[in-house]
C-alpha cells in the first residue's frame, strides 16, 4: 500500500491493528492517547538521551513532556501545559486566579 501524501510504500498491517482516525487523519488509540512521530537526526537523539540521563529524568518521553510544558508555560499557555506535563498543573490553577 502507498501513502496518499508521499507516494511511499507503507507497512501493511492486519485491519484490526490499525488505529481509528479522527477528521484530520490523526491516529487515535482506544485508550485516549495519540502517538506523535518525531523524526530527528541520530546525533541529536544520542545527545538528548545523554542529557535526560544527566538531568535525572526517567526517560526520553519525560524530557519531551517537561520541555513542551516549559515552552507552553513560557508562552502563557498554562492550561495546555498542565495537560502535557502534570508537573505544570499548579501553574495552571495559579494563573487562573
C-alpha positions as CSV (number, residue, x, y, z in Angstrom):
1,X,0.0,0.0,0.0
2,X,1.3,3.5,-0.8
3,X,0.9,6.7,1.2
4,X,-1.5,9.1,-0.5
5,X,0.6,12.1,0.7
6,X,4.1,11.0,-0.2
7,X,3.6,8.0,-2.5
8,X,6.0,6.0,-0.4
9,X,5.4,2.4,0.5
10,X,3.5,1.8,3.8
11,X,3.9,-1.1,6.1
12,X,0.9,-3.4,5.7
13,X,-0.9,-4.4,8.9
14,X,-3.9,-6.5,9.6
15,X,-7.1,-4.5,9.7
16,X,-7.6,-5.0,13.4
17,X,-4.1,-3.5,14.1
18,X,-5.0,-0.1,12.6
19,X,-5.8,2.8,14.9
20,X,-9.0,4.7,14.2
21,X,-8.5,8.2,12.8
22,X,-10.2,11.5,13.6
23,X,-11.3,14.0,11.0
24,X,-7.8,15.3,10.5
25,X,-6.5,11.8,9.8
26,X,-4.5,11.5,13.0
27,X,-4.5,8.1,14.5
28,X,-6.3,7.7,17.9
29,X,-5.9,4.8,20.1
30,X,-8.8,3.4,22.0
31,X,-7.1,4.3,25.4
32,X,-7.5,8.1,24.5
33,X,-3.8,8.6,23.6
34,X,-2.2,9.5,20.3
35,X,1.3,8.7,19.1
36,X,3.1,11.7,17.8
37,X,6.0,10.9,15.5
38,X,9.2,12.9,16.0
39,X,11.9,12.5,13.4
40,X,15.4,13.7,14.4
41,X,18.9,13.1,13.4
42,X,20.7,10.2,15.2
43,X,23.3,12.5,16.7
44,X,20.6,14.8,18.2
45,X,18.8,11.8,19.7
46,X,22.0,10.5,21.2
47,X,22.8,13.9,22.8
48,X,19.2,14.2,24.1
49,X,19.5,10.7,25.7
50,X,22.7,11.8,27.4
51,X,21.0,14.9,28.6
52,X,17.9,13.3,30.1
53,X,20.1,10.8,31.9
54,X,22.3,13.6,33.3
55,X,19.3,15.5,34.4
56,X,18.0,12.5,36.3
57,X,14.8,12.2,34.3
58,X,13.0,8.8,33.9
59,X,13.2,8.6,30.1
60,X,13.2,10.4,26.8
61,X,9.4,11.0,27.0
62,X,9.8,12.7,30.3
63,X,12.2,15.1,28.7
64,X,9.8,15.8,25.9
65,X,6.8,16.4,28.2
66,X,8.7,18.6,30.5
67,X,10.3,20.6,27.7
68,X,7.0,21.1,25.9
69,X,5.3,22.0,29.2
70,X,8.0,24.6,30.0
71,X,7.7,26.1,26.5
72,X,3.9,26.3,26.8
73,X,4.1,28.0,30.3
74,X,6.6,30.5,28.9
75,X,4.2,31.2,26.1
76,X,1.4,31.8,28.6
77,X,-0.5,28.5,27.7
78,X,-0.7,27.3,31.3
79,X,-3.8,25.2,30.9
80,X,-2.3,23.3,27.9
81,X,1.0,22.9,29.8
82,X,-0.9,21.2,32.6
83,X,-2.2,18.7,30.1
84,X,1.2,17.9,28.7
85,X,3.3,18.0,31.9
86,X,1.5,17.1,35.1
87,X,4.2,18.9,37.0
88,X,2.8,22.2,35.5
89,X,-0.7,21.7,37.0
90,X,0.0,24.1,39.9
91,X,0.9,26.8,37.4
92,X,-2.4,26.4,35.5
93,X,-4.5,26.8,38.7
94,X,-2.5,29.8,40.0
95,X,-2.6,31.5,36.6
96,X,-6.4,31.5,36.5
97,X,-6.8,33.2,39.9
